[in-house]
Amino acid sequence: MSDNHGIVREHLRAFIERIERLELEKKALSEDIRDVFSEAKSFGLDVKILRKVIAIRKQDTDERAEQEAILDCYLQALGMIQHDLFVENVAQEAA
């Protein structure tokens, strides 16, 4: 029975050490990403908008189109966009 405990102990140690190495890699990657955002900011780009663009690019095309349509509908209902402008833009995009 003690052999089984030794094997389990070694597997446990190996899993823990792999996770710890991955956590260090994740931290290094996070720092690299932060550096890229800092560089983009010093170039004059808006970091908040960059993050939104990245989030949008991760979305499925159909999902994004549906969300944009709902957002437009809500903004129109609140009077935040003009219906005439909205219809004109949609017509131009369709052409």
C-alpha positions in Angstrom: 0.0 0.0 0.0 2.8 2.4 0.7 3.9 2.1 -3.0 0.5 3.4 -4.1 0.8 6.4 -1.7 4.3 7.1 -3.1 3.0 7.1 -6.7 0.0 9.3 -5.8 2.3 11.6 -3.9 4.6 11.9 -7.0 1.7 12.6 -9.3 0.3 15.2 -6.9 3.7 16.9 -6.7 4.1 16.8 -10.6 0.6 18.4 -11.0 1.3 21.1 -8.5 4.7 21.9 -10.0 3.2 22.1 -13.5 0.5 24.4 -12.3 3.0 26.6 -10.6 5.1 26.8 -13.8 2.0 27.7 -15.8 1.1 30.4 -13.2 4.5 31.9 -13.7 4.1 31.9 -17.5 0.7 33.4 -17.2 2.1 36.2 -15.0 4.9 36.9 -17.6 2.3 37.0 -20.4 0.1 39.4 -18.4 3.1 41.7 -18.0 3.9 41.5 -21.7 0.3 42.4 -22.6 0.4 45.3 -20.1 3.6 46.5 -21.8 2.0 46.3 -25.2 -1.0 48.4 -24.0 1.4 50.9 -22.4 3.2 51.2 -25.7 0.0 51.6 -27.6 -1.0 54.3 -25.1 2.3 56.2 -25.6 1.6 56.0 -29.4 -1.6 57.9 -28.7 -4.2 55.1 -28.8 -7.0 54.7 -26.4 -6.4 51.6 -24.3 -10.1 51.3 -23.2 -11.1 51.2 -26.9 -8.4 48.8 -27.8 -9.7 46.4 -25.1 -13.2 46.7 -26.6 -12.0 46.0 -30.1 -10.2 42.9 -28.9 -13.4 41.7 -27.1 -15.4 42.4 -30.3 -12.9 40.4 -32.4 -13.3 37.4 -30.1 -17.1 37.3 -30.7 -18.8 35.2 -33.3 -19.9 37.4 -36.3 -23.6 36.5 -36.0 -23.5 37.1 -32.2 -21.9 40.5 -32.7 -24.4 41.5 -35.4 -27.3 40.5 -33.1 -25.9 42.5 -30.2 -25.3 45.5 -32.4 -28.9 45.3 -33.7 -30.3 45.2 -30.2 -28.0 48.0 -29.1 -29.2 50.2 -32.0 -32.8 49.4 -31.1 -32.3 50.4 -27.5 -30.4 53.6 -28.4 -33.1 54.5 -30.9 -35.8 53.8 -28.3 -34.0 56.1 -25.8 -33.7 58.9 -28.5 -29.9 58.6 -28.5 -29.8 58.0 -32.3 -32.1 59.4 -34.9 -34.2 56.9 -36.8 -33.7 58.7 -40.1 -29.9 58.6 -39.8 -30.1 54.9 -38.7 -32.3 53.9 -41.7 -30.0 55.9 -44.1 -26.9 54.2 -42.8 -28.5 50.7 -43.0 -29.5 51.4 -46.6 -26.0 52.6 -47.5 -24.5 49.4 -46.0 -26.9 47.2 -47.9 -26.0 48.8 -51.2 
